[in-house]
């Protein structure tokens, strides 16, 4: 692009900084970005200042400025609490379970859908499978609480087989599995999009040649379709690493009740209950900061791995 | 591509159709069940007789729910929030994506700004600093509390930025020679060509605003400003039937004509409906948008 700076008198041999900006031409770019930067400051960077209370004994009446500093005391308190190992374990178990089950379901779904030729059928199934992704956990919570209640549809089916009804939402042992399977139900279709996109890039001639050589349907899936999307599978697996502390805050908050504390309490829900229900702001901020820092490290590692092993570039 | 000739191959083919049909039903049936319960009489739904078809068909639950001022008002708050929130989201997405889609040579400081956005996406202070910041900015008990904290949608900005970068550069070179400014470029050349990505980010923004409930729960006390999903959390999840009874205009006797289950189901279905009728029409756009964002990056 041309820099229309020739109209300005050349004061110095080397152009001053403000002239190199060529503002007569580029000022709209800065003007466009200004509202976004302002909002980014107010809602993303300004809150970071609030992290100081993780190192204070924060009382709302004193504010950030006058609350006493306590160093790492909140973190020491957190790490020595008996519920902390439990929180960490629940978080990682639920998050990993969700990643593995959702991606396996998505992969099977994509491979099966790729074998179907009827476009109308294919599109209808896709539409239906994407639907749960767009529904809130409030709506789905209402649906699942109804389905899983004592007199709900699931227990009606169980009873019709002559078995005892199950109090699904009062059994701590069942809760992680319930969270994992309902999450997989909600997201498998959406997660399959990336696999489906990769499968459409496979050259159909490969399948034809294999069929002529006598390869059956399963052999073609195993030896052609699956290897074709291995890079995407590696990519998804690498990027998932950034989510192993994300157990799903809204879902748990909706489906959770005090009976499920031992198996359903995760870091994010603990932050909410400690901070906003019990007003232990400093402790809750320390817990949140702990999660944010570990997540940041994991995300950077996962991006690095994705870049390295799957040649993935996001920015 | 490959024809299925042998009997065994046809059988395998049928197996795939069967499997996918079952998967589709698994996604659909819970919603169908809720719809059936909402359209059934009290005795049928409280007696757990309803499966996938209404028993003693009645619209009574819908009349009751829609005559509740609190429910209708909550819908109104959600509609305002969706319109206002999506409008602001979209304005910022467009205004941020365009400058960031320029090269660092053309737009000095572009990479620094880019990292400000990316870092904000990767790291945040967590719930408590977010909450205290909202209070500090006076975002409590007003509509702006539901709209402003999430006004910068970084992921959508990056998606749109990537889309802009895919457009042919010859276009802006020609326009610049004709004396076009960056405003002309953005509004006359880039935006008209960006329908797929704009439809995608609009859909995400609208669905996000319609579905959000946590902000309404912690930032709104005034019951006249509670959005639908937050309101539904009280009714459907916590089963706060006492407050529901007191809020409904219907008399207690009228109320007892309907089971809780039918009423809850009707509210769940009404809250689902806007999404069910919107997203299938935008599907072809967002599939394209997602692929672009996820793979090309």
Interface residues (C-beta under 8 A of the other chain):
Chain A: X1 X2 X20 X21 X25 X26 X28 X29 X30 X32 X33 X35 X36 X37 X39 X40 X42 X43 X44 X45 X46 X47 X48 X49 X50 X51 X53 X109 X112 X113 X115 X116 X117 X118 X121 X124 X125 X126 X127 X128 X129 X130 X131 X132 X134 X135 X136 X138 X139 X141 X142 X143 X144 X145 X146 X147 X151 X152 X153 X156 X185 X189 X193 X194 X197 X198 X204 X207 X208 X211 X216 X217 X218 X220 X232 X249 X250 X253 X254 X268 X271 X272 X275 X276 X281 X284 X285 X287 X288 X289 X291 X292 X295 X296 X299 X300 X312 X313 X314 X315
Chain B: X1 X2 X8 X9 X12 X13 X16 X17 X19 X20 X21 X23 X24 X26 X27 X28 X30 X31 X33 X34 X37 X48 X51 X91 X92 X95 X96 X98 X99 X100 X102 X106 X107 X108 X113 X114 X116 X117 X118 X120 X122 X123 X124 X125 X126 X127 X128 X129 X130 X131 X132 X133 X137 X148 X149 X150 X151 X152 X157 X158 X173 X176 X181 X182 X183 X186 X207 X210 X211 X212 X213 X214 X218 X229 X232 X233 X236 X237 X261 X264 X265 X267 X268 X271 X272 X275 X276 X279 X280 X283 X287 X290 X291 X294 X295 X297
